[in-house]
Amino acid sequence: MPGPIRRVGRSSVLLSAGVSPARVAERLGHDVKTLLATYAHVIWKDEDRVRSIVDDSLGGSAEDFLRIGTV
């Protein structure tokens, strides 16, 4: 597999696993702004997982929490 493909794949795996964008950027030699401009689509694909984590930690729906300020 060519280097650029491995680099994108590795970055995507790290971001999807929840590794801090700052750490991933550091490993790639990017600043965070460049990393997010390039790989933001990977983070947005995790919306269902993020919603589930937030819901579990709040003990209810994140949407309800944001709408009324408490669960």
Protein Blocks (a to p, Z undefined) as FASTA:
>chain_A
ZZklmmmmmmmmmmmnopafklmmmmnopafklmmmmmmmmmmmmmmmmmmmmmmmnopa
fklmmmnopZZ
